[in-house]
Structure formats: structure tokens, C-alpha cells
């Protein structure tokens, strides 16, 4: 039971960090052009 007093705040910090990284990536337009990046690997570089 005492370990829950440590694990719950740590889990809450991870959840808050994950949500903040998701919001940052959406705001910095990381997900705007997914089709271009998906087809870029198939192109030959000269």
C-alpha cells in the first residue's frame, strides 16, 4: 500500500509529460503531411 503513494504521483507525472508532448507535436505541425513522409522512403536518392 505504501508503494502506491510513490507510484501514483510518478504515473501522473508520466501522463502529464505525455499529454504535453502530444500537444507540443500537434502545435508544431508534426502531423501535417504524413503522406509525403510515408512515400519519401520509397524514393531513390541520387
N, C-alpha and C positions, 0 to 999 in steps of 0.2 A: 504494500500500500504506500509506503514511503517513497518508493521509486516513481510512483505516478506524480508526485509533487515535483519531480525533476523532469520527467519525460513529457508531461503535458505542456509546460512552457517551451521546451525545446521544439516540440512538434508545432506549436503555434508560431514560433519564430520561422521555421521552415515554410509553413503555409503562407505567412505574410511575405517572406522573401520570394517565393514562387509567384504569388499574385503580382507583386511589384515588378518582377522581371517580365511577366507576361504583359502587363500594362506598358512597360517601357518598350518592349519589342513591337507592340502594336502602334504605339505613338511614334516610334522612329521608322515606321513603314517597312518593317522587315518582311511582312507578308503580302506586299502589294503585287508583285509579279512572280507568282510561283511557277507559271508555265514556262517562262523564259529560263529560269534556273534549272528546271527539270529537263529541258531539252538541250541545255548547254553541255551536258556531259556526253551527249551523243555526237557532238560536232567535232570535226578534226581540226586540230591546231596546226598551222603550217610552220 
